[in-house]
Amino acid sequence: MRIKLSKRQIERSSEVFGNLSVAWFSAGIISPIFIKPHSVFDFLLAFGLSLFMFISFFIWSLYLVRRKL
């Protein structure tokens, strides 16, 4: 079953996912650079996970914008 959303709902959803993307970028990628990690492994794990989440939300946001057009 596919949910039908109005253009405004799709626009708002895209905006929310864009904001989540920015949040993951700032909290997950930028912040660890300034905080001393417990180990290199912890740093790389947090950085990799944050990068994955950032890219995932960013792509989903772009998909919704493209779908709106």
N, C-alpha and C positions, 0 to 999 in steps of 0.2 A: 504494500500500500504506500503510495507516494503522497506526501503532504503538500498541498498547494499553499504557497505563501504569496502575499501581495508584494508588489515592488517595494513598498515602504518597509515591510517586515524583512525582506531580503537585505535591504540597505542597512537596516539596524543590526541585523545579524552579522553582516560583513564588518560593520563598525566595531561590534563587540569582539569579534575574532581578531581584528586589527589591533585593538587595545590589548588583548591578551598576548598577542605577538610582541608588542612593545614592552609589556610587563616582563615577559620571559627574557627578552633581550637585556633589559636594564638590570633586573634582579638576578638573572642566572648567568649572564655572560660578562657584564661590566663589573658587577659587585665583587665576584670572586677574585678579580685582578687586584683589588685593593685590600683584600682580607688574606691573612696568612693561612694557607691550608694546612691541615694536619699532615698530609702526605701528598706526593705528586699524584698518586693513584686517585685520591679523593678529589683533587682539583680536576684531573682529566675526566673523571666520571661525572662530576657536577657540570663541567663545561660541555661535555658531549651530550648529556641529557638535556641541558638547557638549550643547546644549539638545535637539537632535534625538535624540541617543543616549539621553539621560535619559528623554525622553518615550517613546521606542520601548521601552526595557526596562521602564518603568513600566507601560505599556499591556499588554505581553506578560505581565507578572507578574499584573496584574489579570485578564487573560483566563484564565490558568491557575487562579487562585483561583476564578473563577466556574465554570469547567469542572469543578472538583473538587466543587462543591456540587451 
